[in-house]
Structures are given as structure tokens and as C-alpha cells.
Amino acid sequence: MPFGVAQAHHLNSCPRMFVKMKPDGSSGSCAALRRSVRCSRTESTPPVTEARLQHSEGGVAGMAKLRGLEQKVELLGIDCEDLSRPGFYSNLFCPKCRGGQKVERSLSFHIVQSVEFAMWRCFRMECGWAGQAFADGCKSCDGDYAAIKVSSTVQMTEDSLRLEPLSNKIIGYFAERKILEETLHRNGVKQLSGKQCVISFPYKRKGQLVGCKYRTLDKKFWQEKGTEKALYGLDDISEADEIVIVEGEIDKLSLEEAGFLNCASVPSGAPVKVSNKELPSPDKDTAFQYLWSCKDYLDKASRIILATDGDAPGQALAEELAKRLGKQRCWKVNWPKKDDSGSFNDANEVLKHLGPTALREVIEHAEAMSPTYSEPSNA
């Protein structure tokens, strides 16, 4: 049976739901409803843990895989409770629309029998939120290793993404990295609503929210599906003649602490190495679509400083960016020595250990990438 048909069938066939009422006749909070509303079970149903073991391939190892998968969807606010069993459909509360005015279980949630991935869809017409999450080491249908893919049919807003002001814990996390709360506020950094500490970096174009990237404190990343392929901080370089491109949102914030507002970050990771193939046409250059979609902004710049990471992939990224932007207008940052074992890797490391003045000096001393370029003489 097709995914959507099976889900709709399951929604229609779910047993009647009962709500525990308070003595005063009210039904209590949404959290209380989540605790009290359950699809009915018969007495012959096996205990939850035993049933989940029975339906999870791989026994105890399968249960560990199942729990890891559930932890990923919990980051999005999906409360799997103990009802989710591999191979079965469950009706849960949608964290995006919260079930609407009726507080209904509109999210059809399914974990495949092999526990390789979970998929879900909200069938409220006003919502339509859907997505997939993949177990560790399992490829998505696109052939990559993305942990989570989500989408929505509604206009992307901070409310629809369930974003809220930063907690003291996350503000403290940034403070340890020498990034001030004022900088976070100017860049619209928020957190995802829920029990987990998930940082959200909003992607905007001309002030309009066009995407969002998420990061946990232990460095798990994913993007809201439908996120426009663009640079993070695009509006900050809209009229800049000189711009700085970095390799991560936190590095973009770090450059701001050093006085550089004209900075943007690439949205995704670096290549393993520099490609020796001919440069593809813009429409086929899928890994760097974020550059082509921002071409109007980048064309205005006469000088572009590439402050990518100091590791091999970061250096490969700098080369790939320069090939597309034109080496004659590109400069590359060389990160200072940390100790005898090596150098600092990125902007935030320099900010954290050496301070904003040192970071500014490093950026100002970037070297030209074009062999034909020479600094103008002071004579």
C-alpha cells in the first residue's frame, strides 16, 4: 500500500480517543492531554518493551538502533512515547501545529521494520508537515547520509518552525566561545522548542526567512527541508565591496566579534579534496548551488577573503570557491600557529584563544590567491 494511502487509512481506523477531564470540567494543558490520551489496547497486548523487541529486527541491538532513531525525531519535538513499533503506524501529536484547536493526533508516524528510517506526515490541511529520519550509517533515498529530512507545505516562519528565545544554557555555550548575546540577537539565532538544546540559525534573504539550519551542542547538524540553497548571512553582504566567506555559522558570528559585518558562511560541508574535473555549468554544479543562487550579491564584490577551515577539506573548499568566484579577486587566510603540533583551525578557535584583535589581524593579512596579483606599492 502506498505511503500516503496507508497513513490515511491508519488515521481513519484509529480507535476512539478518551480525554481525562478535571473535576472542574476542563481538559487541562496540551502536555496533560499528551499524557492522558492513548489509543486503546486490549489486555492481551504484550507489554510495551516486549512488543517492541518482538517487532524490532536484531533483538537487543535492534532496540538500541530503534532508540537512537527515536532520539533523532525527538530533537524535532516528536514524542514517540512507547507506542511506536517497527512496522506499525502510530498516531501522535504534531509538534508543528500541536493538533490544531481540537488538539488531535494528526501526525501519522511509522518506523520501517528494519529500523533503518522513520517517516511521518501531519494530515491536518493547515499543516502538512512531513519528513524522514535515518538510523546511523543508513543512506537516505537520495543516496546521502543525512540524519534528518523535513518538509512543510506552509510558509516558513519562526512560529511554524517552533523557534523560541535562547536559554541561558545556550547563551552560556556561545559565551564560552567568546560570542556575545548581542551578536546572537542581531543574527536572529534562536533555539528549537522542546526538551533538547537545539540551536537554530535562520537563513534570510532581504529580511525574509528562507531556511533554517539546526545544531545540537554535541555537533549534530540538519537543515529544514525547503531551505533555500544560499549563504548564511546573505543580507550582511548585499552591498559590500569586500566580503569574507567562512565555513560555518559560528565562524560567521566570530568574525562579527572581530568587527567584520561583511561576512557570510557556506551552508554545508567541505569537499574531501579539490576536483580535477572540468568545472560544471551552473545548473549542474549541485554542490555549489548556494554560490550561483547568490551570484547577484557576490558579483558586487571586488575582493573576497576566504577564511575556510585550516584542515585539508577546508583548504579544498577554498580552492573550489576560488575557481568559481575568480582567483584574481580572492584572498586566502592562513591561520596562526597554535603550538608545535599545528595551527588553529578556524575563526572561532582564534577568537576563543587569542581574542578579537588577533582574529582581525589574521583576516587583514590574508594572501592573494592569484599568482599575477601584487599589492600596490606605497612609493
C-alpha positions in Angstrom: 0.0 0.0 0.0 1.5 3.5 -0.9 2.8 5.6 2.0 0.2 8.3 1.9 -2.7 5.8 1.5 -1.5 3.6 4.3 -1.2 6.6 6.6 -4.6 8.0 5.7 -6.1 4.5 6.3 -4.5 4.3 9.7 -5.7 7.7 10.7 -9.3 6.7 9.9 -9.1 3.3 11.6 -7.6 4.6 14.9 -9.8 3.6 17.9 -11.8 6.3 19.7 -9.7 8.5 22.0 -10.7 9.5 25.5 -9.6 12.6 27.4 -9.2 12.7 31.2 -11.3 15.6 32.5 -10.5 17.6 35.5 -13.2 18.0 38.3 -13.9 21.5 37.0 -14.8 20.1 33.6 -11.6 21.4 31.8 -9.3 19.1 29.9 -6.0 20.7 31.2 -2.9 21.6 29.2 -1.7 20.2 26.0 1.0 18.3 28.0 -1.7 16.8 30.1 -3.5 15.7 27.0 -0.4 14.0 25.7 -0.1 12.0 28.9 -3.8 11.1 29.2 -4.8 10.5 25.6 -3.9 7.0 24.3 -5.2 4.7 21.6 -6.9 1.8 23.5 -5.3 -1.5 23.9 -6.7 -4.9 24.9 -5.5 -6.8 28.0 -3.9 -9.5 25.7 -1.5 -6.9 24.2 2.1 -7.8 25.2 4.0 -5.3 27.5 5.4 -2.4 25.5 9.1 -3.3 25.8 8.5 -6.9 25.0 6.3 -6.0 22.0 9.0 -3.5 20.7 11.6 -6.2 21.0 9.4 -8.6 19.0 8.9 -6.2 16.2 12.4 -4.8 16.1 14.8 -6.8 13.9 18.1 -7.6 15.6 16.9 -8.1 19.2 18.7 -6.0 21.8 20.9 -4.5 19.1 17.8 -3.6 17.1 16.4 -1.9 20.2 19.5 0.2 20.5 19.2 1.2 16.9 15.5 2.0 17.4 16.2 4.1 20.4 18.9 6.1 18.5 16.4 6.7 15.7 13.7 7.9 18.2 16.2 10.3 19.8 16.7 11.9 16.4 13.0 12.6 15.9 12.7 13.8 19.5 15.0 16.6 18.5 12.2 17.8 16.2 9.7 17.6 19.0 8.1 14.3 18.0 7.2 12.4 21.2 7.3 8.8 20.2 6.1 7.7 23.7 6.2 3.9 23.9 3.6 3.4 21.2 5.9 3.3 18.2 6.8 -0.2 17.0 8.7 -1.0 13.8 6.3 -2.0 11.0 3.3 -0.3 12.6 1.7 3.2 12.2 1.1 5.4 15.3 -1.0 8.5 15.6 1.0 11.1 17.5 0.7 14.8 18.2 2.3 17.1 15.6 4.9 19.4 17.1 4.3 22.0 14.4 0.6 22.5 14.6 0.0 20.8 18.0 -3.1 19.2 16.7 -4.9 22.5 16.0 -7.9 23.7 18.1 -9.1 20.1 18.6 -5.7 19.0 19.9 -6.0 15.9 17.7 -3.3 13.3 17.0 -2.8 14.3 13.3 0.7 13.0 12.9 0.9 9.6 11.3 4.3 8.2 12.3 6.0 5.0 11.0 9.3 3.2 11.7 10.1 0.6 9.0 10.5 -3.0 10.1 14.3 -2.9 9.5 14.6 0.2 11.8 16.6 1.9 9.0 14.4 5.0 9.0 11.3 6.7 10.3 8.8 8.7 8.3 5.9 10.9 9.3 3.2 13.3 7.9 0.7 15.6 9.5 -2.7 15.2 7.8 -4.2 18.5 9.0 -4.7 20.5 5.8 -3.4 23.7 7.5 -0.1 22.0 8.4 1.1 19.1 6.2 4.5 18.8 8.0 6.4 15.7 6.8 9.8 14.2 7.0 12.2 11.3 7.4 14.9 10.4 9.9 17.6 7.8 9.2 19.4 5.5 11.6 23.1 5.9 12.0 25.0 4.6 8.9 21.9 4.3 6.8 21.6 6.2 3.5 18.6 8.3 2.6 16.6 7.8 -0.6 18.9 10.5 -2.2 21.9 8.3 -1.5 23.5 10.5 1.2 23.9 10.1 4.9 21.7 13.0 6.0 20.3 12.2 9.5 17.0 14.1 9.1 15.0 15.4 6.2 11.9 17.5 6.9 9.5 19.5 4.8 6.3 21.5 5.1 3.7 22.8 2.8 3.2 26.0 4.8 5.1 29.3 4.7 8.2 29.1 6.8 8.0 31.4 9.8 9.6 31.3 13.3 6.3 30.1 14.7 5.9 27.3 12.1 9.5 26.2 12.9 8.8 26.3 16.6 11.7 28.7 17.4 12.0 30.4 20.7 14.5 32.7 22.5 17.8 31.2 23.6 18.0 29.6 27.0 20.7 30.6 29.5 22.4 27.3 28.7 22.8 28.0 25.0 23.8 31.7 25.7 26.5 30.3 28.0 27.6 27.8 25.3 28.2 30.8 23.0 29.8 32.8 25.8 32.4 30.1 26.2 33.2 30.7 22.5 33.5 34.5 23.1 30.3 35.3 21.2 28.2 37.9 22.9 24.4 37.7 23.3 24.1 41.0 21.4 25.7 39.3 18.3 23.3 36.3 18.6 20.3 38.7 18.8 21.4 40.7 15.7 21.8 37.5 13.7 18.4 36.1 14.9 19.9 33.0 16.5 17.2 31.1 18.4 16.6 27.6 19.6 14.2 24.8 18.7 11.3 24.4 21.2 11.5 21.2 23.2 13.5 19.4 25.8 16.6 19.2 23.7 19.1 22.1 23.4 19.0 22.7 19.6 20.4 25.9 18.2 18.7 27.3 15.1 20.4 29.6 12.6 17.9 31.4 10.4 18.7 31.9 6.7 17.3 35.1 5.3 17.2 36.9 2.0 16.0 40.5 2.1 14.8 40.0 5.6 12.6 37.1 4.7 13.1 33.7 6.3 14.1 31.3 3.5 15.5 28.4 5.6 16.9 27.2 8.9 19.9 25.1 9.9 20.0 23.3 13.3 22.9 22.3 15.5 22.9 20.4 18.8 25.5 21.1 21.4 27.3 17.8 20.5 27.6 18.9 16.8 24.8 17.2 15.1 23.5 19.2 12.1 20.5 19.2 9.8 18.5 21.7 7.7 14.8 22.3 7.4 13.8 20.8 4.1 12.8 23.6 1.7 15.8 25.7 3.0 17.0 27.8 0.1 20.5 27.0 -1.1 22.1 30.2 -0.1 24.9 31.7 2.1 24.2 32.2 5.8 24.3 36.0 6.5 23.4 36.9 2.9 21.8 40.2 3.8 25.1 41.3 5.5 27.0 41.2 2.2 24.2 42.6 -0.1 26.0 45.9 -0.7 29.6 45.0 0.3 32.6 45.6 -2.0 34.7 43.4 0.2 33.4 40.2 1.8 34.6 37.4 3.9 33.4 33.8 3.4 33.8 31.2 6.2 32.9 27.6 6.7 30.3 27.7 9.5 27.7 29.8 11.1 29.7 30.1 14.4 32.7 31.3 12.4 30.5 34.0 10.8 29.4 35.1 14.3 33.1 35.0 15.4 34.1 37.4 12.6 31.4 39.8 13.7 33.0 39.9 17.2 36.2 40.9 15.4 34.4 43.8 13.6 33.6 42.2 10.3 29.8 42.5 9.5 30.5 41.8 5.8 30.8 38.1 6.4 28.8 35.1 5.2 29.1 31.3 5.7 28.7 28.4 3.3 25.7 26.3 4.3 27.2 22.8 4.1 30.4 20.9 4.5 33.7 21.0 2.5 34.8 18.6 -0.2 37.3 15.9 0.7 39.7 17.2 -2.0 39.9 19.5 -4.9 38.3 18.1 -8.0 40.4 17.6 -11.1 37.4 17.6 -13.4 36.3 20.4 -15.6 34.1 23.0 -13.8 30.4 22.1 -14.4 27.9 24.5 -15.7 26.0 26.5 -13.0 22.8 24.4 -13.4 24.8 21.1 -12.9 27.0 22.4 -10.2 24.8 21.0 -7.4 27.3 21.0 -4.6 27.8 24.8 -5.0 24.3 25.9 -5.9 24.5 28.3 -2.9 27.1 30.3 -4.8 25.1 30.6 -8.0 21.9 31.5 -6.2 23.7 34.4 -4.6 25.6 35.5 -7.8 24.0 39.0 -7.8 25.4 39.6 -4.3 28.8 38.1 -5.0 29.3 39.9 -8.3 29.3 43.3 -6.5 32.5 42.3 -4.5 35.9 43.3 -5.9 37.7 41.5 -3.1 36.7 38.2 -1.4 38.6 36.8 1.6 38.2 33.0 2.0 38.5 32.2 5.7 37.7 28.4 5.5 39.0 25.8 7.9 42.7 25.0 8.1 42.2 21.2 7.6 42.5 19.5 4.2 38.8 19.7 3.4 38.7 23.4 4.3 41.6 24.2 2.1 40.0 22.2 -0.7 36.8 24.2 -0.2 38.8 27.5 -0.6 40.2 26.3 -3.9 36.8 25.2 -5.2 35.3 28.6 -4.2 38.1 30.5 -5.8 37.7 28.5 -9.1 34.0 29.7 -9.2 34.5 33.2 -7.9 37.6 34.0 -9.8 41.1 33.7 -8.2 42.0 37.2 -9.3 39.7 38.7 -6.6 40.2 36.0 -3.9 42.5 36.1 -0.9 43.0 33.2 1.5 43.5 33.3 5.3 46.4 31.4 6.9 45.5 30.5 10.5 48.3 31.2 13.1 50.3 28.6 14.8 48.7 27.1 18.0 51.7 25.2 19.2 54.5 23.0 17.9 51.9 20.4 16.8 49.9 22.6 14.5 47.8 25.7 13.8 44.4 26.9 14.8 41.7 25.5 12.5 39.1 28.3 12.2 37.9 31.7 13.1 36.2 30.7 16.4 39.4 28.9 17.6 41.4 32.1 17.1 38.7 34.3 18.7 38.4 31.9 21.7 42.2 31.6 22.4 43.7 34.8 21.0 40.9 37.3 21.1 39.1 39.6 18.6 42.1 41.8 17.8 44.2 38.8 16.8 41.4 37.5 14.7 41.0 40.8 12.9 44.8 40.9 12.2 44.7 37.4 10.7 41.9 38.3 8.3 43.6 41.6 7.3 46.8 39.7 6.4 45.1 37.2 4.0 47.2 36.4 1.0 46.2 36.9 -2.7 45.4 33.6 -4.4 46.2 34.9 -7.9 49.9 34.5 -8.8 49.7 37.6 -11.0 48.4 39.8 -8.2 50.7 42.1 -6.3 50.0 44.5 -3.5 50.1 48.2 -4.6 53.4 50.0 -3.8 53.4 52.7 -1.1 56.2 54.5 -3.0 
